């Protein structure tokens, strides 16, 4: 996809934490990345917007798109099962993994509804290979995410239980 080439990473997982998950014992990998396609400048000027505060990156105005990409792999313990016959979901959440289990969904418009284009939601199918569960997905939104409020990526198994979390 030619458009995907214009995206630049703004935040990546800094590691996974699953303080609330029965699946936390054997996480083999969990990589997530928040990307944006806005022009990235190295020097701050009064006509710029900080999007990724603290990273030294600034973005011109607020015009652009954001993309969430993720992949994961975890192993099941003996006798443990998980439903791969129904759709799973992943979201960007507004808190870090150790705070309220990732907290609420990130809302682009904080006064808006918790659905549709106002959230980063990926519906995907996880696959089971032996005792390993694998999943991946991505979603693009037509706005620049507020890095200060996009704190973590949470994977939910069918039924909504939080299985995996990584901090952006």
HUHUUR-V799339 format. One record per helix or strand of 3 or more residues. SS is the DSSP state (@ for helix, = for strand). FROM is the first residue (numbers start at 1). LEN is the number of residues. If there is no record, write none. Layout:
SS & FROM & LEN
SS & FROM & LEN
This chain:
@ & 3 & 4
= & 8 & 5
@ & 24 & 3
= & 27 & 10
= & 48 & 5
= & 57 & 4
= & 66 & 10
= & 88 & 6
@ & 100 & 3
@ & 116 & 3
= & 121 & 4
= & 127 & 3
= & 132 & 10
= & 152 & 5
= & 162 & 6
